[in-house]
């Protein structure tokens, strides 16, 4: 297997995606001072780059890559932030903190007594989850529902809900009740268009699953088969894989080392693609925390090739947990460096094989939330990278652009079907300033800048009359074209 060289800038771990924590004692590297680097190289200008865009070269649709996990928790309220950024999906996992806030989303929060009757509406408590999900009704965000439990960070002290269910089929029937409540109105429910139902999350992670690999495979097979029989029109999949760090990093730099994560994936794919006894897998979901957009590309290619080789060509690849680096306490998570990383990731994912993506996390008081300041809930620079990509998503048609990713220059272009509205998103994920010669038909209507000094500010002077874009280090640009 060819290794993709990735420079890992920080391998300490974070709190929220806490399966990484076991690595924290042994994998520590000094944090990189990006601002100091920026100051040292600010006068270095790379001026040998050019990009030609032909608005007639359509290469598919702009994909829903700017989804998120979770949100502020509101009851029967509204999420104007979600409308402004246009988040297309919101994944429900680790909702409202430890143990799912004891009342939200998780199967044991809704079905509080496993010995109760799953066919009896009285066995379910939907109250808080109903009130929470109702707040998304006025937003563009579709709910991506994780069927399972919240991560138990202190599982070594005592684990509560992360053991294999004592009856897999009954657990599946409980999930049937939840799905019926939220899609068919059962048990005084609603009829939301919730298409994606994800079975569990990170079972390789001892903070999420206390059983064996075989137990999880048997569990998934039972649940997926049952739910697909009951809801053939819905997307049933999983399993929120921990990540494929071992294909791009030295083993000592892999936070998942020792977990057998590659073997988990291989065994899972083998089970799902068994011609004699196939198991439903409408989508395969997986995770990666990295400060390198090209590492996302490498992992996505790995997933797609494995699925396709097994004949699972129709199985979607859903990247439903990602964020800047591994350390949620880095300031770059919320500044222009994190914004450039997000914009670069969108461009790289659009060019690659990922079908949908969801950033972790949009809960303001969570350390992994790079989109809001807390407690003010003011928007960060990465939030506006999401908003910038949403401009392209609303236009709809993806336009071919030169691939300059190896130069740490990432771009994505879009137009509407009438070709009377166009936009170009460019991220300079580099310590260097760059002058990039752009060639495209039409005139720039506005240039919005996210960099060290500006937060989604219109600065049209950065694009010269002959269309040379002057880019500062770690910066993002949305060019609207008429």
KALIN-V988864 format. One record per helix or strand of 3 or more residues. SS is the DSSP state (alpha for helix, beta for strand). FROM is the first residue (numbers start at 0). TO is the last residue. If there is no record, write none. Layout:
BEGIN
ss=SS from=FROM to=TO
ss=SS from=FROM to=TO
END
This chain:
BEGIN
ss=alpha from=17 to=22
ss=alpha from=33 to=40
ss=beta from=44 to=51
ss=beta from=57 to=60
ss=beta from=66 to=68
ss=alpha from=79 to=84
ss=beta from=88 to=91
ss=alpha from=97 to=101
ss=alpha from=106 to=109
ss=alpha from=120 to=122
ss=alpha from=126 to=133
ss=beta from=141 to=146
ss=alpha from=167 to=182
ss=beta from=195 to=198
ss=alpha from=212 to=229
ss=beta from=234 to=240
ss=alpha from=244 to=246
ss=alpha from=250 to=252
ss=alpha from=260 to=271
ss=beta from=282 to=289
ss=alpha from=292 to=308
ss=beta from=315 to=323
ss=alpha from=330 to=333
ss=alpha from=335 to=350
ss=beta from=355 to=358
ss=alpha from=380 to=394
ss=beta from=396 to=398
ss=alpha from=404 to=406
ss=beta from=408 to=414
ss=beta from=421 to=427
ss=beta from=432 to=438
ss=beta from=443 to=449
ss=beta from=454 to=457
ss=alpha from=459 to=461
ss=beta from=467 to=470
ss=beta from=474 to=480
END
